[in-house]
Amino acid sequence: MKATKILERVLAALPIMLGVAITVFLFMRLTPGDPVDIMMGRGGAVSEGEIEKLRSEFNLDKPLYTQLGIYLKDAIHGNLGYSYIQKYPVTTLIIERLPATIELAIAALIISLVIAFPIGIASAVWQNSLLDRLSMAGSFLGISMPSFWFGIILILLFGVQLHILPVQGRIDFDAHLSIKTGFYIWDSIITGNHVALISTIKHLILPGITLGAAEAAVIARVIRSSMLEILRSDYIVLARSKGASEWRVILKHALRNALIPTVTIIGLQVGVLLGGNMIVETVFSWPGLGRMVVSAIFARDFPLVQGAVMVYAFTFVMANLIVDILYTYLNPKITF
């Protein structure tokens, strides 16, 4: 039964992906700026014939509905086209950059969870205490501050002033890492390169904190509010009356049930971490998908932007599907 429901959810996601594909296609075409003009310029060395030839090569001389039909037909067959600027298949470019983005997103998620869970639990247990007020004020700050500003502050403090952490790239040039999978931490482990492992972790710290700070603030507030509601429940009073220790009541009974709404937020934040890291990757010169998309937007590289947005949309869809599946394990009474 569950397998059937999962299949139904996957099929229901197809219209969403189609809608995303059409929307990003139209918005890119409506954005001011011609990719051929940007690529070749209008200098005297470039003739109108060469420009028209290139426009024909990219199918930009065809009507909009024809371009859309070609794009959707190719996308159904797994062909996202060729990058106008880099002259490589979009799928290849995305696969090359995706490990860096995933690695950063995982680091940010781990950092956010390590911060959010203790703060959220402690704030609920000691409600209205000084710790609770300080942690909630910190969460407001984390939600409010722009990631590019926070990233620059971290760069100035830990990179420029203290010189203790690197501020750009994924690894030191002299680490001599043999790339196997594109995930530098995993590659460092399987090749036994401890120097590369330490270097990779150091490079992940600042962008990971920058990306994970806002997510930690959101998750901490959700945990706190969920825990407060559950700690007032009758079954919590019953567990205490049976002589269960306070930490057993909090961790086994209250936290388990508080995870249900928390998992929803975490699932959504995974999509945000993967799809909303363009600014952070740009600030830290992180060679991931987000930074490549920013460059592609300025260059009006339509196929590359469209392919990346499809990856982001697929990430959100899959994150929500995984959350739905986790629901059934956290609370068997919940069905799809």
C-alpha positions as MATLAB code, in Angstrom:
seq = 'MKATKILERVLAALPIMLGVAITVFLFMRLTPGDPVDIMMGRGGAVSEGEIEKLRSEFNLDKPLYTQLGIYLKDAIHGNLGYSYIQKYPVTTLIIERLPATIELAIAALIISLVIAFPIGIASAVWQNSLLDRLSMAGSFLGISMPSFWFGIILILLFGVQLHILPVQGRIDFDAHLSIKTGFYIWDSIITGNHVALISTIKHLILPGITLGAAEAAVIARVIRSSMLEILRSDYIVLARSKGASEWRVILKHALRNALIPTVTIIGLQVGVLLGGNMIVETVFSWPGLGRMVVSAIFARDFPLVQGAVMVYAFTFVMANLIVDILYTYLNPKITF';
ca = [
       0.000    0.000    0.000;
       2.774    2.425    0.919;
       4.606    1.687   -2.326;
       1.440    2.557   -4.266;
       1.051    5.829   -2.376;
       4.673    6.729   -3.002;
       4.235    6.038   -6.705;
       1.135    8.265   -6.706;
       3.136   11.076   -5.109;
       5.903   10.701   -7.686;
       3.374   10.831  -10.532;
       1.698   13.859   -8.943;
       5.059   15.636   -9.021;
       5.296   15.370  -12.819;
       2.836   18.241  -13.502;
       4.783   20.349  -11.009;
       8.036   19.697  -12.838;
       6.328   20.506  -16.152;
       5.015   23.765  -14.738;
       8.459   24.694  -13.436;
      10.040   23.904  -16.810;
       7.567   26.084  -18.708;
       7.789   28.924  -16.177;
      11.577   29.155  -16.162;
      11.651   28.864  -19.950;
       9.267   31.801  -20.397;
      10.884   33.968  -17.733;
      14.329   33.519  -19.239;
      13.028   34.524  -22.670;
      11.257   37.572  -21.219;
      14.368   38.726  -19.360;
      16.000   41.703  -21.134;
      19.203   40.859  -22.957;
      19.983   38.640  -25.922;
      22.444   35.800  -25.191;
      24.017   36.071  -28.639;
      24.562   39.824  -28.249;
      26.112   39.290  -24.812;
      28.318   36.458  -26.078;
      29.618   38.093  -29.263;
      29.070   41.793  -28.679;
      28.197   44.340  -31.298;
      31.724   45.334  -32.258;
      32.849   45.855  -35.817;
      34.637   42.499  -35.881;
      31.324   40.608  -35.688;
      29.040   40.658  -38.712;
      25.257   40.438  -38.663;
      25.516   37.214  -40.654;
      27.604   35.564  -37.937;
      25.144   36.685  -35.290;
      22.156   35.354  -37.215;
      23.974   32.057  -37.829;
      24.566   31.656  -34.103;
      20.953   32.535  -33.314;
      19.857   29.860  -35.760;
      22.207   27.327  -34.142;
      20.595   28.006  -30.753;
      17.063   27.952  -32.261;
      16.589   31.537  -31.072;
      15.339   32.580  -34.504;
      12.285   30.320  -34.178;
       8.921   31.325  -32.638;
       8.671   31.053  -28.863;
       6.215   28.146  -28.927;
       8.540   26.223  -31.252;
      11.484   26.797  -28.929;
       9.366   25.604  -25.996;
       8.323   22.463  -27.865;
      11.956   21.623  -28.721;
      13.019   22.202  -25.121;
      10.284   20.031  -23.601;
      10.835   17.259  -26.134;
      14.558   17.152  -25.364;
      13.953   17.374  -21.591;
      11.633   14.353  -21.665;
      14.486   12.363  -23.212;
      16.914   13.596  -20.550;
      18.628   16.102  -22.825;
      18.866   19.517  -21.138;
      20.744   21.027  -24.049;
      24.182   22.598  -24.446;
      25.485   25.602  -22.583;
      25.695   28.639  -24.859;
      28.827   29.897  -23.127;
      30.719   26.808  -21.974;
      29.843   24.652  -25.019;
      29.282   21.536  -22.913;
      26.137   19.509  -22.228;
      24.171   21.060  -19.381;
      23.822   17.672  -17.692;
      27.618   17.265  -17.617;
      28.137   20.733  -16.151;
      25.512   20.163  -13.461;
      26.960   16.767  -12.508;
      30.427   18.317  -12.203;
      29.258   21.107   -9.896;
      26.567   19.282   -7.916;
      28.903   17.418   -5.501;
      30.309   20.726   -4.228;
      26.809   22.089   -3.644;
      25.597   18.896   -1.942;
      28.680   18.771    0.282;
      28.135   22.374    1.375;
      24.412   21.773    1.949;
      25.112   18.691    4.105;
      27.683   20.610    6.148;
      25.224   23.480    6.637;
      22.446   21.058    7.619;
      24.647   19.296   10.178;
      25.738   22.643   11.649;
      22.143   23.875   11.824;
      20.908   20.691   13.537;
      23.785   20.665   16.040;
      22.879   24.247   16.972;
      19.087   24.028   16.735;
      18.285   20.878   18.708;
      20.049   21.758   22.004;
      18.813   25.363   21.856;
      15.238   24.415   20.968;
      15.006   21.719   23.667;
      16.649   23.855   26.360;
      14.430   26.851   25.538;
      11.304   24.713   25.905;
      12.414   23.049   29.133;
      13.446   26.329   30.760;
      10.747   28.511   29.245;
      10.994   32.258   29.968;
      14.421   31.842   31.544;
      17.405   33.987   30.599;
      18.625   31.140   28.362;
      15.263   31.031   26.592;
      15.196   34.786   26.013;
      18.767   34.889   24.753;
      18.298   31.915   22.434;
      15.083   33.323   20.953;
      16.739   36.709   20.476;
      19.584   34.895   18.724;
      17.110   33.045   16.505;
      15.495   36.344   15.492;
      18.949   37.648   14.617;
      19.738   34.507   12.625;
      16.518   34.763   10.629;
      16.864   38.508   10.018;
      20.469   38.968    8.942;
      21.244   38.599    5.213;
      23.510   35.675    4.403;
      25.873   37.769    2.254;
      26.380   40.232    5.152;
      26.947   37.450    7.688;
      29.371   35.734    5.320;
      31.381   38.912    4.851;
      31.527   39.439    8.630;
      32.865   35.891    9.094;
      35.434   36.450    6.334;
      36.652   39.680    7.940;
      36.814   38.137   11.412;
      38.191   34.632   10.853;
      39.992   35.177    7.554;
      41.300   38.723    7.501;
      41.789   39.458   11.209;
      42.501   36.081   12.845;
      43.853   34.186    9.794;
      42.586   30.867   11.132;
      40.147   29.743    8.415;
      40.223   29.896    4.588;
      37.664   32.137    2.935;
      37.404   30.812   -0.626;
      37.473   27.586   -2.594;
      37.018   23.997   -1.435;
      40.571   22.869   -0.702;
      44.154   24.105   -0.547;
      46.110   23.871   -3.776;
      48.893   21.853   -2.134;
      46.550   19.166   -0.697;
      47.060   16.958   -3.800;
      43.687   15.245   -3.554;
      42.914   12.485   -6.044;
      39.328   13.163   -7.177;
      37.186   10.019   -7.309;
      33.577   11.086   -6.672;
      33.708   14.885   -6.494;
      32.824   14.816   -2.790;
      36.105   15.990   -1.322;
      35.551   14.706    2.216;
      34.680   11.226    0.968;
      37.521   11.276   -1.554;
      39.945   12.281    1.211;
      38.782    9.387    3.383;
      38.901    6.653    0.746;
      42.337    7.792   -0.493;
      43.703    8.181    3.036;
      44.686   11.806    2.404;
      44.440   13.333    5.889;
      45.899   16.651    4.769;
      43.142   17.030    2.165;
      40.496   15.978    4.707;
      41.529   18.654    7.203;
      41.787   21.248    4.447;
      38.326   20.392    3.098;
      36.729   20.608    6.548;
      38.371   23.988    7.187;
      37.073   25.318    3.876;
      33.555   24.090    4.739;
      33.294   25.785    8.134;
      32.656   29.415    7.203;
      30.274   28.862    4.256;
      28.577   26.070    6.232;
      27.945   28.373    9.194;
      26.787   31.182    6.910;
      24.333   28.928    5.099;
      23.194   27.034    8.186;
      22.694   29.957   10.593;
      19.270   30.996    9.314;
      18.153   27.370    9.057;
      19.262   26.726   12.647;
      17.183   29.696   13.812;
      14.062   28.432   12.049;
      14.459   24.834   13.239;
      15.182   25.907   16.844;
      11.979   27.936   17.006;
       9.917   25.064   15.599;
      11.415   22.599   18.107;
      10.745   24.989   20.969;
       7.115   25.642   20.042;
       6.441   21.924   19.438;
       8.099   20.909   22.700;
       6.147   23.501   24.702;
       2.854   22.187   23.369;
       3.765   18.547   24.005;
       5.190   19.119   27.495;
       1.706   20.265   28.571;
       0.078   17.071   27.265;
      -1.624   14.538   29.541;
       0.647   11.647   28.579;
       3.691   13.686   29.658;
       2.055   14.228   33.068;
       1.332   10.490   33.199;
       4.947    9.586   32.367;
       6.186   11.858   35.142;
       3.681   10.418   37.606;
       5.028    6.924   36.866;
       8.438    8.047   38.075;
      10.220    8.443   34.749;
      13.259   10.688   34.957;
      12.864   14.202   33.585;
      15.380   13.708   30.781;
      13.723   10.428   29.794;
      10.392   12.228   29.581;
      11.921   15.024   27.523;
      14.023   12.966   25.129;
      11.951    9.811   24.695;
       8.380   11.084   24.940;
       8.347   14.803   24.206;
      11.124   15.052   21.617;
       9.900   12.077   19.580;
       6.492   13.665   19.071;
       8.001   17.099   18.533;
       9.976   15.658   15.606;
       6.859   15.360   13.443;
       6.495   19.104   12.686;
      10.258   19.511   12.900;
      10.858   16.971   10.141;
       8.600   19.026    7.867;
      10.717   22.122    8.384;
      13.977   20.215    8.005;
      12.758   18.700    4.729;
      11.887   22.125    3.375;
      15.197   23.543    4.591;
      17.103   20.845    2.680;
      15.551   22.199   -0.490;
      16.444   25.739    0.577;
      20.040   24.739    1.327;
      20.478   23.181   -2.108;
      18.542   25.777   -4.064;
      19.196   28.945   -2.103;
      22.955   28.847   -1.767;
      23.795   31.021   -4.777;
      24.748   34.058   -2.691;
      26.836   32.062   -0.217;
      28.699   30.237   -2.990;
      29.404   33.569   -4.676;
      30.655   35.227   -1.463;
      33.024   32.350   -0.669;
      33.973   31.574   -4.294;
      32.591   28.085   -3.761;
      32.719   26.186   -7.081;
      29.214   24.780   -6.833;
      26.038   24.801   -8.851;
      24.719   28.023   -7.351;
      27.743   30.077   -8.355;
      27.610   28.641  -11.859;
      23.918   29.558  -12.146;
      24.624   33.164  -11.125;
      27.189   33.450  -13.923;
      24.772   31.777  -16.349;
      21.998   34.246  -15.481;
      24.209   37.251  -16.239;
      25.327   35.616  -19.502;
      21.712   34.697  -20.432;
      22.810   31.076  -20.796;
      19.239   29.800  -21.129;
      19.850   26.020  -21.206;
      22.147   26.065  -18.169;
      19.770   28.161  -16.045;
      16.790   26.032  -17.088;
      18.606   22.790  -16.275;
      19.755   24.030  -12.868;
      16.266   25.239  -11.930;
      14.881   21.824  -12.866;
      17.417   20.241  -10.504;
      16.369   22.625   -7.718;
      12.682   21.877   -8.319;
      13.354   18.130   -8.292;
      15.209   18.555   -4.996;
      12.210   20.250   -3.369;
       9.833   17.592   -4.673;
      12.009   14.740   -3.413;
      12.540   16.442   -0.041;
       8.782   16.672    0.464;
       8.337   13.043   -0.595;
      10.969   11.879    1.907;
       9.274   13.936    4.632;
       5.960   12.227    3.893;
       7.623    8.830    4.134;
       9.327    9.714    7.435;
       5.955   10.779    8.838;
       4.655    7.248    8.614;
       7.594    5.960   10.678;
       7.496    8.704   13.302;
       3.730    8.306   13.682;
       2.184    5.167   12.119;
      -1.294    6.718   12.504;
      -0.412    9.218    9.776;
      -1.039    8.026    6.227;
      -0.266    9.607    2.864;
];
